[in-house]
Amino acid sequence: MTKIFILLQNQWEAAIAHYQSAQALRLNYFEAEVGIATVLYAQDKLSAGDRDRYAALNYDLGKVHHQSGDIKAAIKYYQRAIGLKPDLTEVRDRLRQALQEEDGIKIKVSIAKQ
């Protein structure tokens, strides 16, 4: 069991090192910052405040990818945002929309006038 933990620990550290290298090469590289946060979250090393911040950043990246037509990336970022902060209703709505777009499903919503 200890060997498995050491192996996983080395992989986490390697992942963080790669993300940090990417950040050094490209300033304001938000995908790398989100990658580091994802690794820290998986290790349960992300504070509640950081979870909120990174949930918002994942949501923003999801919207950017969604608007550019990269639905698969948008879905990934929306899912990460929800994983970090499950009560984000707007993100859930965007995720649903992106999943429908990915599957080519259109849902018609009718509103009855009162």
C-alpha positions as CSV (number, residue, x, y, z in Angstrom):
1,M,0.0,0.0,0.0
2,T,2.8,2.4,0.8
3,K,4.4,1.8,-2.6
4,I,1.1,2.7,-4.3
5,F,0.9,5.9,-2.3
6,I,4.5,6.9,-3.2
7,L,3.8,6.1,-6.9
8,L,0.6,8.3,-6.8
9,Q,2.4,11.0,-4.9
10,N,5.2,11.1,-7.5
11,Q,2.6,11.4,-10.3
12,W,0.8,14.3,-8.5
13,E,4.1,16.0,-8.1
14,A,5.1,15.4,-11.7
15,A,1.7,16.8,-12.9
16,I,2.1,19.9,-10.8
17,A,5.7,20.3,-12.2
18,H,4.4,20.1,-15.8
19,Y,1.7,22.6,-15.1
20,Q,4.2,25.0,-13.5
21,S,6.5,24.6,-16.5
22,A,3.6,25.6,-18.8
23,Q,2.8,28.6,-16.6
24,A,6.5,29.7,-16.8
25,L,6.4,29.5,-20.6
26,R,3.1,31.3,-21.0
27,L,2.0,34.0,-18.5
28,N,-1.7,34.1,-17.5
29,Y,-2.1,30.5,-18.7
30,F,-5.3,29.8,-16.9
31,E,-5.6,26.2,-18.1
32,A,-2.4,25.4,-16.3
33,E,-3.6,27.2,-13.1
34,V,-6.8,25.2,-13.2
35,G,-4.8,22.0,-13.8
36,I,-2.8,22.6,-10.6
37,A,-6.0,23.3,-8.7
38,T,-7.5,20.1,-10.0
39,V,-4.4,18.1,-8.7
40,L,-4.5,19.9,-5.4
41,Y,-8.3,19.2,-5.1
42,A,-7.8,15.5,-5.9
43,Q,-5.3,15.5,-3.0
44,D,-7.7,17.3,-0.7
45,K,-5.3,20.2,-0.4
46,L,-7.6,23.0,-1.7
47,S,-9.2,25.4,0.8
48,A,-12.9,26.2,0.5
49,G,-12.1,29.7,-0.7
50,D,-9.8,28.3,-3.4
51,R,-12.5,25.9,-4.4
52,D,-14.8,28.8,-5.0
53,R,-12.2,30.7,-7.0
54,Y,-11.3,27.8,-9.1
55,A,-14.9,26.8,-9.7
56,A,-15.4,30.3,-11.1
57,L,-12.3,30.1,-13.2
58,N,-13.4,26.7,-14.6
59,Y,-16.8,28.1,-15.4
60,D,-15.2,31.1,-17.2
61,L,-13.0,28.7,-19.2
62,G,-16.0,26.6,-20.0
63,K,-17.9,29.6,-21.4
64,V,-14.9,30.7,-23.5
65,H,-14.6,27.2,-25.0
66,H,-18.4,26.9,-25.4
67,Q,-18.6,30.2,-27.3
68,S,-15.7,29.2,-29.5
69,G,-17.5,25.9,-30.4
70,D,-15.3,23.6,-28.5
71,I,-18.1,21.8,-26.7
72,K,-16.0,18.9,-25.4
73,A,-13.6,21.3,-23.6
74,A,-16.6,23.4,-22.3
75,I,-18.2,20.3,-20.8
76,K,-14.9,19.3,-19.1
77,Y,-14.6,22.7,-17.5
78,Y,-18.3,22.9,-16.5
79,Q,-18.0,19.5,-14.9
80,R,-14.9,20.6,-13.0
81,A,-16.6,23.7,-11.8
82,I,-19.5,21.7,-10.5
83,G,-17.2,19.2,-8.9
84,L,-15.5,22.1,-7.0
85,K,-18.8,23.8,-6.1
86,P,-21.9,21.6,-6.6
87,D,-24.5,24.4,-5.9
88,L,-23.6,26.4,-9.1
89,T,-27.0,26.4,-10.8
90,E,-26.0,28.5,-13.7
91,V,-23.1,26.2,-14.4
92,R,-25.4,23.2,-14.3
93,D,-27.6,24.9,-16.9
94,R,-24.7,25.6,-19.1
95,L,-23.5,22.0,-18.8
96,R,-26.9,20.7,-19.7
97,Q,-27.0,23.0,-22.7
98,A,-23.5,21.9,-23.8
99,L,-24.4,18.2,-23.4
100,Q,-27.5,18.7,-25.6
101,E,-25.4,20.5,-28.2
102,E,-22.9,17.7,-28.2
103,D,-25.6,15.2,-28.8
104,G,-27.4,17.4,-31.3
105,I,-30.5,17.4,-29.1
106,K,-32.7,20.4,-29.1
107,I,-35.2,20.8,-26.3
108,K,-38.2,23.1,-27.0
109,V,-39.5,24.9,-24.0
110,S,-42.9,26.4,-24.2
111,I,-44.1,29.0,-21.7
112,A,-47.8,29.2,-21.1
113,K,-49.2,32.7,-20.6
114,Q,-51.2,33.2,-17.6
